[in-house]
Amino acid sequence: MQIKDSAVVVTGGASGLGAAVARDFRAQGAKVVLFDRDVTRGEALAVEIGAQFVAVDVTNEASVQAGVLAARAAMGRISVLVNCAGIATGARIVGRDGPHDLALFQRTIDINLVGSFNCMRLAAAEMAGNDPVEGERGVVINTASIAAYDGQKGQAAYAASKAGIAGMTLPAARDLAAIGVRVCAIAPGVFLTPMLEGLGEEVQAGLAADVTFPKRLGDPAEFAALAAFIVECGYLNGEVIRLDGALRMR
């Protein structure tokens, strides 16, 4: 599948990795619809790059269904889904204030894992009606994390949510093969997203020092480039690809 003229939905598309994907895919000639809860940023980016924006809560079935219908109306079809919506949370299982807040754990799983699954199942059902091109009707790319493998202290909820993304990649690819849809996931390391930008240069330098090579934070444009490669490499399916400069968290 070619990026040019594809019909792409990007969740979490208002900022960070999602915004980088939206910019890159639009620059290559794709039609793009952004899903996000941040209306101000989402609408501004859509105007900037010539995309469409739909306010969507990925954890809500009706909200995603409405978003999928709006995306189909705007683009005529959906051929690519890139799931970038997610949150990063930090809390130890037992900390100074007692046990981990259960609601925080559930919210992290709900947004990162259930939200990705919710969007994947509904977008894939829409892709099933596409005319196949060399047998292929669509591509789904989910966002995992190296925390799925190298989770740190305080990352039980986040690592569990991202491990779920990694774990469902192969069975999802097997399930959706029947309708000609490929499924992959990207597991990024430490990337210069708005969350890390707010931590200051000293903290960023400390994180970059642990990267094997190159010793820097990842550029969201590199995430977008890998997403584009996955879309266009028709034999790539069922894989979780680490994008981390060979970083293995201590």
C-alpha positions as CSV (number, residue, x, y, z in Angstrom):
1,M,0.0,0.0,0.0
2,Q,1.3,3.5,-0.9
3,I,1.0,6.4,1.5
4,K,0.0,8.7,-1.4
5,D,-3.8,8.8,-1.7
6,S,-4.3,6.5,1.3
7,A,-7.0,7.4,3.8
8,V,-5.5,7.6,7.3
9,V,-6.9,7.9,10.8
10,V,-4.4,8.9,13.5
11,T,-5.5,8.7,17.1
12,G,-3.8,11.0,19.5
13,G,-3.1,13.1,16.4
14,A,-3.2,16.5,18.1
15,S,0.4,16.3,19.5
16,G,3.5,14.2,19.9
17,L,4.0,11.1,17.9
18,G,0.5,11.3,16.4
19,A,1.0,14.8,15.1
20,A,4.3,13.8,13.6
21,V,2.6,10.9,11.7
22,A,-0.2,13.2,10.5
23,R,2.3,15.7,9.2
24,D,4.5,13.2,7.5
25,F,1.6,11.3,5.8
26,R,-0.1,14.5,4.6
27,A,3.2,15.6,3.2
28,Q,3.3,12.4,1.2
29,G,-0.1,12.9,-0.2
30,A,-2.4,10.9,2.2
31,K,-5.8,12.0,3.3
32,V,-5.7,12.3,7.1
33,V,-8.3,12.5,9.8
34,L,-7.1,13.2,13.4
35,F,-8.9,11.7,16.4
36,D,-8.1,13.4,19.8
37,R,-9.8,14.8,22.9
38,D,-7.8,18.0,22.6
39,V,-10.1,20.1,20.4
40,T,-8.0,23.2,20.4
41,R,-4.7,21.5,19.3
42,G,-6.5,19.1,17.0
43,E,-8.3,21.7,15.1
44,A,-5.2,23.9,14.8
45,L,-3.1,21.1,13.4
46,A,-5.8,20.0,11.0
47,V,-5.9,23.5,9.6
48,E,-2.1,23.7,9.4
49,I,-1.6,20.5,7.4
50,G,-4.9,20.3,5.5
51,A,-6.4,17.4,7.4
52,Q,-9.7,16.9,9.2
53,F,-10.3,16.7,13.0
54,V,-12.9,14.8,14.9
55,A,-13.1,15.0,18.7
56,V,-13.0,11.3,19.9
57,D,-12.6,9.5,23.2
58,V,-10.9,6.3,22.2
59,T,-12.3,4.5,25.3
60,N,-15.9,5.2,24.3
61,E,-17.5,2.9,21.8
62,A,-20.1,5.4,20.5
63,S,-17.5,8.1,20.2
64,V,-15.2,6.0,18.1
65,Q,-18.1,4.7,16.0
66,A,-19.1,8.3,15.3
67,G,-15.4,9.2,14.5
68,V,-15.1,6.3,12.1
69,L,-18.3,7.3,10.3
70,A,-17.0,10.9,10.1
71,A,-13.7,9.8,8.8
72,R,-15.3,7.7,6.1
73,A,-17.5,10.6,5.1
74,A,-14.5,12.9,4.9
75,M,-12.2,10.5,3.0
76,G,-14.5,8.0,1.3
77,R,-12.9,5.1,3.2
78,I,-10.3,4.2,5.8
79,S,-7.2,2.3,4.7
80,V,-4.7,3.0,7.5
81,L,-5.1,3.4,11.3
82,V,-2.2,4.6,13.4
83,N,-3.0,4.4,17.1
84,C,-1.0,6.9,19.1
85,A,-3.5,7.9,21.7
86,G,-2.2,7.2,25.2
87,I,-1.1,8.4,28.6
88,A,2.0,7.9,30.7
89,T,1.4,7.3,34.4
90,G,3.8,6.7,37.3
91,A,3.1,5.1,40.7
92,R,4.7,2.3,42.7
93,I,2.5,-0.6,43.7
94,V,3.1,0.3,47.3
95,G,4.4,3.8,47.9
96,R,4.5,6.4,50.6
97,D,0.8,6.9,50.5
98,G,-0.1,3.2,50.4
99,P,-1.1,0.9,47.6
100,H,-1.3,1.9,44.0
101,D,-4.5,3.7,43.2
102,L,-6.7,1.1,41.4
103,A,-8.6,3.7,39.4
104,L,-5.3,5.0,38.0
105,F,-4.2,1.5,36.9
106,Q,-7.6,0.9,35.3
107,R,-7.6,4.3,33.5
108,T,-4.1,3.6,32.1
109,I,-5.2,0.2,30.7
110,D,-8.4,1.6,29.5
111,I,-6.9,4.4,27.4
112,N,-3.7,2.7,26.2
113,L,-4.8,-0.8,25.6
114,V,-8.6,-0.9,25.5
115,G,-8.7,2.3,23.5
116,S,-6.3,1.0,20.9
117,F,-8.3,-2.2,20.6
118,N,-11.5,-0.3,20.4
119,C,-10.3,1.8,17.5
120,M,-8.6,-1.2,15.8
121,R,-11.8,-3.3,15.8
122,L,-14.0,-0.6,14.5
123,A,-11.6,0.8,11.9
124,A,-10.8,-2.8,10.7
125,A,-14.5,-3.5,10.2
126,E,-14.7,-0.4,8.0
127,M,-11.5,-1.6,6.1
128,A,-13.2,-4.9,5.4
129,G,-15.4,-3.1,2.8
130,N,-12.5,-1.7,0.8
131,D,-11.6,-2.9,-2.6
132,P,-8.4,-5.0,-2.2
133,V,-5.2,-4.0,-3.8
134,E,-3.1,-7.1,-4.3
135,G,-5.2,-8.7,-1.6
136,E,-4.7,-5.9,0.9
137,R,-7.5,-3.8,2.3
138,G,-5.8,-2.0,5.2
139,V,-3.0,-1.5,7.7
140,V,-3.2,-1.0,11.5
141,I,-0.2,0.3,13.5
142,N,-0.5,0.4,17.2
143,T,1.9,2.1,19.6
144,A,3.6,-0.1,22.3
145,S,6.7,1.0,24.2
146,I,10.0,-0.4,25.3
147,A,8.4,-0.4,28.8
148,A,6.6,-3.5,27.6
149,Y,9.9,-5.2,28.0
150,D,12.1,-3.0,30.2
151,G,9.5,-1.5,32.6
152,Q,10.9,0.8,35.3
153,K,9.9,1.3,38.9
154,G,6.6,3.1,39.0
155,Q,5.6,1.8,35.6
156,A,3.5,-1.2,36.5
157,A,0.3,0.2,34.9
158,Y,2.0,1.8,31.9
159,A,4.2,-1.3,31.2
160,A,1.2,-3.6,31.5
161,S,-0.8,-1.5,29.0
162,K,2.0,-1.5,26.5
163,A,2.8,-5.2,27.0
164,G,-0.9,-5.8,26.1
165,I,-0.3,-3.9,22.9
166,A,2.7,-6.0,22.1
167,G,0.9,-9.2,23.0
168,M,-2.1,-8.7,20.9
169,T,-0.1,-7.8,17.7
170,L,0.3,-11.3,16.4
171,P,-3.2,-12.6,17.2
172,A,-4.7,-9.4,15.7
173,A,-2.7,-9.9,12.5
174,R,-3.9,-13.5,12.4
175,D,-7.5,-12.5,13.0
176,L,-7.5,-9.7,10.4
177,A,-5.7,-11.7,7.7
178,A,-9.1,-13.0,6.7
179,I,-10.1,-9.5,5.5
180,G,-6.7,-8.5,4.1
181,V,-5.6,-6.2,6.9
182,R,-2.1,-6.2,8.3
183,V,-1.3,-5.3,11.9
184,C,2.1,-4.2,13.4
185,A,3.2,-2.2,16.4
186,I,6.0,0.2,17.1
187,A,7.7,0.1,20.5
188,P,9.4,3.5,20.9
189,G,12.1,4.4,23.4
190,V,12.6,7.9,24.8
191,F,11.3,10.4,22.3
192,L,11.2,14.2,22.4
193,T,7.5,14.6,22.8
194,P,5.7,17.4,24.7
195,M,5.8,15.3,27.9
196,L,9.6,15.1,27.9
197,E,10.1,18.7,26.7
198,G,8.5,19.8,29.9
199,L,11.1,18.0,32.0
200,G,14.0,20.4,31.1
201,E,17.3,19.9,29.3
202,E,19.1,18.3,32.2
203,V,16.6,15.5,32.5
204,Q,16.5,15.0,28.7
205,A,20.3,14.8,28.7
206,G,20.3,12.2,31.4
207,L,17.8,10.1,29.4
208,A,19.8,10.4,26.2
209,A,23.0,9.3,27.9
210,D,21.6,5.8,28.4
211,V,20.8,5.4,24.7
212,T,23.4,3.1,23.0
213,F,23.6,5.0,19.7
214,P,22.9,7.7,18.7
215,K,23.0,9.3,22.1
216,R,20.0,11.5,21.9
217,L,16.3,11.4,22.3
218,G,14.2,10.1,19.4
219,D,12.7,12.5,16.9
220,P,9.0,12.0,16.4
221,A,9.7,12.3,12.7
222,E,11.6,9.0,13.0
223,F,8.5,7.3,14.4
224,A,6.5,8.7,11.5
225,A,9.1,7.4,9.0
226,L,8.8,3.9,10.5
227,A,5.0,4.0,10.4
228,A,5.2,5.0,6.7
229,F,7.6,2.1,6.0
230,I,5.2,-0.4,7.7
231,V,2.4,0.9,5.5
232,E,4.4,0.5,2.3
233,C,6.1,-2.8,3.1
234,G,3.4,-5.3,2.2
235,Y,5.2,-8.3,3.7
236,L,5.6,-6.8,7.1
237,N,2.9,-8.2,9.4
238,G,2.4,-9.3,13.0
239,E,5.6,-7.6,14.2
240,V,6.5,-5.3,17.2
241,I,9.4,-3.2,16.1
242,R,11.6,-1.5,18.8
243,L,12.6,2.0,17.8
244,D,15.0,3.0,20.6
245,G,18.6,3.4,19.5
246,A,19.4,0.0,21.1
247,L,18.3,1.4,24.6
248,R,17.8,-1.3,27.2
249,M,16.4,0.3,30.3
250,R,18.3,-0.5,33.5
